[in-house]
């Protein structure tokens, strides 16, 4: 294999320093945005009631959470995700069922269905439902969110900390193959190969979260971030166009 070009090394450092990359897997207190208020929600056309909890607790993996447990994205969708987050629930999600429940929730929370006095609260609830759905439907965002609930830092400079030489070499080779592609047919082959990488990463994440292996899930989330970056570059491919890291 020929030595990596300077442009490839620059691109690789960009991939490693992406905001979505995971920093060293050191446990920290969950970010305040992850410990959401427990909210009693009535989504009837004229009533939204909010009762903040009196204290914060680590997120519960039990299907039946207490009123004072913080609410996670999973708890917006009790029908499609009744067991809550892993390890009680599974990392795999039925996306069709999730979307159906999301649409029902949004229809009931729509601000236009509530009186003026409650519109601001309805808008805030609608935004939270949107955020939860967007996060859970993406395996990468879902994995990063679950790790953040466990106090794993998801920011920082990853460039000096990733030591998996095999992973880095595979990423560089994939990037160079995109640059050298001459036709859409070649790109489709590369897309198929990369979809296989993504599927393998998702299976590894499913098993890691099932075992409650936070360290393993963190490492695999870093790998998946690379394959998602490669996918975005392939989707944006144009002949002769330099490969740009997509965020």
NUNU-417468 format. One record per residue (C-alpha): residue number from 0; residue in three letters; x, y, z. Coordinates in steps of 0.25 Angstrom, whole numbers, plus 5000, padded with zeros to 4 digits. Layout:
REC seq type    u    v    w
REC NUM  Ala    X    Y    Z
...
***
This chain:
REC seq type    u    v    w
REC   0  Unk 5000 5000 5000
REC   1  Unk 5005 5014 4996
REC   2  Unk 5009 5024 5007
REC   3  Unk 4997 5033 5012
REC   4  Unk 4997 5046 5005
REC   5  Unk 4998 5059 5013
REC   6  Unk 4983 5062 5009
REC   7  Unk 4979 5049 5014
REC   8  Unk 4986 5051 5028
REC   9  Unk 4979 5065 5029
REC  10  Unk 4966 5059 5026
REC  11  Unk 4968 5048 5036
REC  12  Unk 4972 5058 5047
REC  13  Unk 4959 5065 5043
REC  14  Unk 4951 5052 5045
REC  15  Unk 4958 5050 5058
REC  16  Unk 4954 5064 5064
REC  17  Unk 4940 5063 5059
REC  18  Unk 4930 5068 5070
REC  19  Unk 4923 5055 5069
REC  20  Unk 4935 5047 5073
REC  21  Unk 4936 5041 5086
REC  22  Unk 4947 5046 5096
REC  23  Unk 4954 5036 5105
REC  24  Unk 4944 5027 5113
REC  25  Unk 4945 5034 5126
REC  26  Unk 4933 5034 5134
REC  27  Unk 4927 5047 5138
REC  28  Unk 4914 5052 5144
REC  29  Unk 4903 5052 5133
REC  30  Unk 4902 5066 5126
REC  31  Unk 4891 5074 5132
REC  32  Unk 4884 5073 5118
REC  33  Unk 4883 5058 5120
REC  34  Unk 4876 5059 5133
REC  35  Unk 4863 5064 5129
REC  36  Unk 4852 5068 5138
REC  37  Unk 4841 5057 5141
REC  38  Unk 4829 5062 5135
REC  39  Unk 4815 5058 5136
REC  40  Unk 4809 5061 5122
REC  41  Unk 4795 5061 5118
REC  42  Unk 4794 5062 5103
REC  43  Unk 4779 5065 5102
REC  44  Unk 4775 5077 5093
REC  45  Unk 4774 5087 5105
REC  46  Unk 4783 5082 5116
REC  47  Unk 4798 5081 5118
REC  48  Unk 4802 5079 5133
REC  49  Unk 4817 5079 5137
REC  50  Unk 4822 5075 5151
REC  51  Unk 4837 5076 5153
REC  52  Unk 4844 5065 5161
REC  53  Unk 4849 5069 5175
REC  54  Unk 4863 5062 5172
REC  55  Unk 4871 5056 5161
REC  56  Unk 4875 5041 5160
REC  57  Unk 4884 5033 5150
REC  58  Unk 4875 5029 5139
REC  59  Unk 4867 5016 5142
REC  60  Unk 4867 5004 5133
REC  61  Unk 4855 4998 5139
REC  62  Unk 4842 4998 5130
REC  63  Unk 4834 5004 5142
REC  64  Unk 4841 5016 5146
REC  65  Unk 4837 5024 5159
REC  66  Unk 4832 5038 5158
REC  67  Unk 4845 5045 5162
REC  68  Unk 4853 5038 5152
REC  69  Unk 4859 5047 5141
REC  70  Unk 4852 5045 5128
REC  71  Unk 4860 5040 5116
REC  72  Unk 4857 5041 5101
REC  73  Unk 4852 5026 5102
REC  74  Unk 4841 5030 5112
REC  75  Unk 4834 5038 5101
REC  76  Unk 4831 5025 5094
REC  77  Unk 4825 5015 5104
REC  78  Unk 4818 5007 5093
REC  79  Unk 4830 5005 5084
REC  80  Unk 4841 5005 5095
REC  81  Unk 4833 5000 5107
REC  82  Unk 4846 4994 5114
REC  83  Unk 4853 5008 5113
REC  84  Unk 4868 5009 5110
REC  85  Unk 4878 4997 5110
REC  86  Unk 4882 4988 5117
REC  87  Unk 4867 4986 5121
REC  88  Unk 4863 4990 5107
REC  89  Unk 4870 4987 5094
REC  90  Unk 4879 4996 5086
REC  91  Unk 4871 4991 5074
REC  92  Unk 4859 4999 5071
REC  93  Unk 4847 4996 5062
REC  94  Unk 4848 5009 5054
REC  95  Unk 4834 5008 5047
REC  96  Unk 4827 5006 5061
REC  97  Unk 4836 5018 5066
REC  98  Unk 4831 5027 5055
REC  99  Unk 4817 5023 5057
REC 100  Unk 4817 5027 5071
REC 101  Unk 4825 5040 5068
REC 102  Unk 4814 5044 5059
REC 103  Unk 4803 5042 5069
REC 104  Unk 4811 5049 5080
REC 105  Unk 4813 5061 5071
REC 106  Unk 4799 5062 5066
REC 107  Unk 4794 5062 5080
REC 108  Unk 4805 5072 5085
REC 109  Unk 4803 5082 5073
REC 110  Unk 4803 5096 5079
REC 111  Unk 4791 5100 5071
REC 112  Unk 4782 5090 5078
REC 113  Unk 4785 5097 5092
REC 114  Unk 4780 5110 5097
REC 115  Unk 4789 5122 5097
REC 116  Unk 4793 5121 5111
REC 117  Unk 4799 5107 5108
REC 118  Unk 4805 5109 5094
REC 119  Unk 4819 5112 5099
REC 120  Unk 4819 5099 5108
REC 121  Unk 4813 5091 5096
REC 122  Unk 4824 5097 5087
REC 123  Unk 4835 5093 5097
REC 124  Unk 4829 5079 5098
REC 125  Unk 4828 5077 5083
REC 126  Unk 4843 5081 5082
REC 127  Unk 4847 5071 5092
REC 128  Unk 4839 5060 5085
REC 129  Unk 4846 5064 5072
REC 130  Unk 4860 5063 5078
REC 131  Unk 4857 5050 5084
REC 132  Unk 4852 5044 5071
REC 133  Unk 4864 5050 5063
REC 134  Unk 4873 5044 5073
REC 135  Unk 4867 5030 5075
REC 136  Unk 4865 5027 5060
REC 137  Unk 4880 5029 5057
REC 138  Unk 4889 5017 5062
REC 139  Unk 4901 5027 5064
REC 140  Unk 4893 5038 5071
REC 141  Unk 4886 5027 5080
REC 142  Unk 4899 5021 5084
REC 143  Unk 4905 5034 5087
REC 144  Unk 4893 5038 5095
REC 145  Unk 4893 5025 5103
REC 146  Unk 4907 5027 5107
REC 147  Unk 4905 5042 5111
REC 148  Unk 4894 5036 5121
REC 149  Unk 4905 5028 5127
REC 150  Unk 4914 5040 5129
REC 151  Unk 4923 5037 5117
REC 152  Unk 4929 5050 5111
REC 153  Unk 4926 5051 5096
REC 154  Unk 4935 5063 5093
REC 155  Unk 4949 5067 5092
REC 156  Unk 4961 5065 5083
REC 157  Unk 4962 5050 5079
REC 158  Unk 4974 5052 5070
REC 159  Unk 4984 5049 5080
REC 160  Unk 4976 5038 5087
REC 161  Unk 4972 5028 5076
REC 162  Unk 4982 5016 5076
REC 163  Unk 4975 5006 5067
REC 164  Unk 4985 5006 5056
REC 165  Unk 4976 4996 5048
REC 166  Unk 4964 5005 5049
REC 167  Unk 4972 5018 5044
REC 168  Unk 4978 5010 5033
REC 169  Unk 4964 5005 5028
REC 170  Unk 4958 5019 5029
REC 171  Unk 4970 5025 5021
REC 172  Unk 4968 5014 5010
REC 173  Unk 4953 5016 5009
REC 174  Unk 4956 5031 5007
REC 175  Unk 4966 5029 4996
REC 176  Unk 4957 5019 4989
REC 177  Unk 4946 5030 4989
REC 178  Unk 4956 5040 4983
REC 179  Unk 4960 5030 4972
REC 180  Unk 4946 5026 4968
REC 181  Unk 4943 5029 4953
REC 182  Unk 4928 5025 4952
REC 183  Unk 4915 5024 4960
REC 184  Unk 4916 5009 4958
REC 185  Unk 4930 5009 4966
REC 186  Unk 4923 5018 4977
REC 187  Unk 4912 5008 4978
REC 188  Unk 4921 4997 4981
REC 189  Unk 4928 5005 4991
REC 190  Unk 4915 5009 4997
REC 191  Unk 4911 4994 4999
REC 192  Unk 4925 4991 5006
REC 193  Unk 4922 5003 5015
REC 194  Unk 4908 4999 5018
REC 195  Unk 4914 4985 5023
REC 196  Unk 4924 4993 5032
REC 197  Unk 4912 5001 5038
REC 198  Unk 4904 4988 5040
REC 199  Unk 4915 4981 5047
REC 200  Unk 4917 4993 5056
REC 201  Unk 4902 4993 5060
REC 202  Unk 4903 4978 5063
REC 203  Unk 4915 4981 5072
REC 204  Unk 4908 4992 5079
REC 205  Unk 4895 4984 5081
REC 206  Unk 4903 4973 5088
REC 207  Unk 4911 4983 5096
REC 208  Unk 4899 4990 5102
REC 209  Unk 4892 4977 5104
REC 210  Unk 4904 4973 5113
REC 211  Unk 4905 4987 5119
REC 212  Unk 4919 4988 5114
REC 213  Unk 4920 5003 5114
REC 214  Unk 4935 5003 5110
REC 215  Unk 4933 4994 5098
REC 216  Unk 4921 5002 5094
REC 217  Unk 4929 5015 5094
REC 218  Unk 4940 5009 5086
REC 219  Unk 4930 5004 5075
REC 220  Unk 4923 5017 5075
REC 221  Unk 4936 5024 5071
REC 222  Unk 4937 5013 5059
REC 223  Unk 4923 5016 5055
REC 224  Unk 4925 5031 5054
REC 225  Unk 4936 5028 5044
REC 226  Unk 4927 5019 5035
REC 227  Unk 4916 5030 5036
REC 228  Unk 4926 5040 5031
REC 229  Unk 4930 5031 5020
REC 230  Unk 4915 5029 5016
REC 231  Unk 4913 5044 5016
REC 232  Unk 4925 5046 5007
REC 233  Unk 4920 5035 4997
REC 234  Unk 4906 5041 4997
REC 235  Unk 4912 5054 4993
REC 236  Unk 4922 5048 4983
REC 237  Unk 4925 5056 4970
REC 238  Unk 4935 5051 4960
REC 239  Unk 4948 5059 4962
REC 240  Unk 4942 5066 4975
REC 241  Unk 4952 5065 4987
REC 242  Unk 4946 5057 4998
REC 243  Unk 4941 5066 5009
REC 244  Unk 4938 5061 5023
REC 245  Unk 4923 5063 5025
REC 246  Unk 4918 5066 5039
***
